[in-house]
Amino acid sequence: MATTDQPALFAFLRAELAPRPGRIGQVFRIAVTCTVVVVIGQIFQVPLTPYMAYAVFLVSGSEAASTLMVGLVAALAFTLAVGLSLLFYVLDASEPALRIPLMALSTFAGMYLVRVMTLGPVMFLASFVLVLSQTLIDEIPNLEALTHTVLWLWVVVMIPVMATILVNLLAGEDPGRLARRSAHDLLKALADALRHGDFPGLAARREEAVTLMEMRQKAAFLKPGLHGRDALDSMLIETVAELLALCPLLPQQMPAAIRLPWAAVAEDCAIFLSGGPPPKPLASTSPTPDLTPDATAVVTAFHTAMMRLRDGLSRRDSRHAAVPKQRKPLFVRDAFSNPSHARFALKTALAAMVCYIAYNLVDWPGIDTAITTCFFVALGSLGETMHKLTLRLSGAILGGLLGGICVVFILPHMTDIGQLSLLILGGAALGAWVSTSSARLSYAGMQLAFAFFLTVLQGYAPSTDLTIPRDRIAGILLGNVVMSLVFSLLWPVSATDRVRASVAEALRALAGLLSSATPGTRLAAIRALGAAHRFTGLAMFELDTLPKRALRRHDVLTLASLDRIAAATFTIAEQAASPAAEPADAAAAGWLVASADRVMTGAPVQPPPPQTAADLEGLLAVTPADDRIPLQARKLLLQQIALATDARS
């Protein structure tokens, strides 16, 4: 086992830690901001300097808009939390019997609201700071000193928040420019794949196209004038995502006469996004006799999408009427009807209170990071929680070891704040490099930096005490154990359940695409497909802590089959409307909806009625050859559905 796992781990780390455009700039901004914040804290002797440095990691985003939004949210949340903390002190400062229920209630409310509200991050941070401030009563029993410390907490947060926002506004990445660069890279990869006829790897990059929409929305946050192009840009992003999703059904041996013109257009579109001239027109293509009828339908759909992308980019510089911005609802649709929200909040509150009572019973206040662990690793399923627990623990151990080495061998030789600044700059840069990885690894970098700061910044002078990193890591381990036990024993939610929910959501979105191709439907389906793949990877972290619930071929669709069904559905969406094919579309949409319901319960999916395929074959037999492509696209979908249902048996 080790011989196969070890290279896979190294390959994963090499891919995650490899340089990419914009990464060095983001790491530089985080490291410099951390250093500036630490210098301010050391000069003015602001308490909790390590937390100030770590706050930079929490606020920093990949571009300026994210940083600004998170910074404003953090400022609002901490202001609210400090005010509530002072109010709570009036009630429970001398009443431990009242303090624990109030802490539990605060945790429950914050974790519940983070699941059901649009402003969930504000409530989460406010709840976290409120609970954390209540734990300070055990260490600072004097109410006047306690109030003074809590007021300092506001300063401790505002300094890094304001510094991070200022640095990113001055030197941060523009989200619009980042979106253009990301789209450029995707189109370059598409052009290279078309040029060499290598398509399988492109499907894995669909989620990058989904993130383009998020970047575009953030760009409009900083530049409201972009709202006039919302509809066009959404269509373009959807088209890029669809082109990548069609790749699983593209014929492996596609003639160069078809591939190379597409590659040229994709290259032109990428150059246009980098400031070049508009892409050249794409000539219409005629069916190639070398291709099967199924492949012809896919090639026609791909060609249509490529033309739409080219034409849309050519029109992008023209003026568009402003589109009224739709307001998001304050609460999610099932906020008060889905019991899983309350169960999630109750499990997190229970774990946090167990940790609080445990370290007070053993009189070990140094492991209070157990409560922080409960807040920051609580996620919807056990697989997600275990994944974040693994990253948190591994990052904390590495950061603690690195900080311990610095405490023993480097800090005793330091004599001024300039030398300390260089040390902080190096440690912050290392943590920032890891934290700018994908979600599969980034949290480990944040924990590495946090443990490093806690170890090195123990006061306003060099220290050789190693008990702090020991206690912090012990607290993280305690929080991990408690969260694992609570989430696996009380209303356990498997990542497999999240896979099934994502598969069902994708099937319903594809059914909607067959019924009425409204804007955003393709992107919704691709987003759900990406979530299904992501949760499948997280399911491995559950190990044997839950009853056997792993995806089995006989009770749900395989993800590869689902990808091909999605590609076939997109092929239909790119064809002209065919009244003769409406019964086949209705039957396929009905199968998709029914299969979504069966997937949610783990029941076997059933093949579509054979009469549908027979009727379609009859239509193909009497339809002229030039008009068969729309019908052939429907036949392709039915074939993929049949293959998927056969694969389960």
HELIX and SHEET records of a PDB file:
HELIX    1   1 ALA A    2  LEU A   17  1                                  16    
HELIX    2   2 ARG A   23  ILE A   43  1                                  21    
HELIX    3   3 THR A   49  VAL A   59  1                                  11    
HELIX    4   4 ALA A   64  ASP A   92  1                                  29    
HELIX    5   5 PRO A   96  VAL A  116  1                                  21    
HELIX    6   6 GLY A  120  GLU A  139  1                                  20    
HELIX    7   7 LEU A  143  ALA A  171  1                                  29    
HELIX    8   8 PRO A  175  HIS A  196  1                                  22    
HELIX    9   9 PRO A  200  ARG A  205  5                                   6    
HELIX   10  10 ARG A  206  LEU A  222  1                                  17    
HELIX   11  11 PRO A  224  ARG A  229  5                                   6    
HELIX   12  12 ASP A  230  ALA A  245  1                                  16    
HELIX   13  13 CYS A  247  LEU A  249  5                                   3    
HELIX   14  14 ALA A  256  LEU A  273  1                                  18    
HELIX   15  15 PRO A  293  ARG A  315  1                                  23    
HELIX   16  16 PRO A  339  LEU A  361  1                                  23    
HELIX   17  17 PRO A  365  ILE A  367  5                                   3    
HELIX   18  18 THR A  369  VAL A  377  1                                   9    
HELIX   19  19 LEU A  382  PHE A  409  1                                  28    
HELIX   20  20 LEU A  411  HIS A  413  5                                   3    
HELIX   21  21 ILE A  417  SER A  435  1                                  19    
HELIX   22  22 SER A  442  VAL A  456  1                                  15    
HELIX   23  23 THR A  467  LEU A  489  1                                  23    
HELIX   24  24 ALA A  495  SER A  515  1                                  21    
HELIX   25  25 THR A  521  LEU A  538  1                                  18    
HELIX   26  26 ALA A  539  GLU A  542  5                                   4    
HELIX   27  27 LEU A  559  ALA A  573  1                                  15    
HELIX   28  28 PRO A  579  ALA A  581  5                                   3    
HELIX   29  29 GLU A  582  THR A  601  1                                  20    
HELIX   30  30 PRO A  610  VAL A  622  1                                  13    
HELIX   31  31 ALA A  625  ASP A  627  5                                   3    
HELIX   32  32 ILE A  629  ALA A  647  1                                  19    
END                                                                             
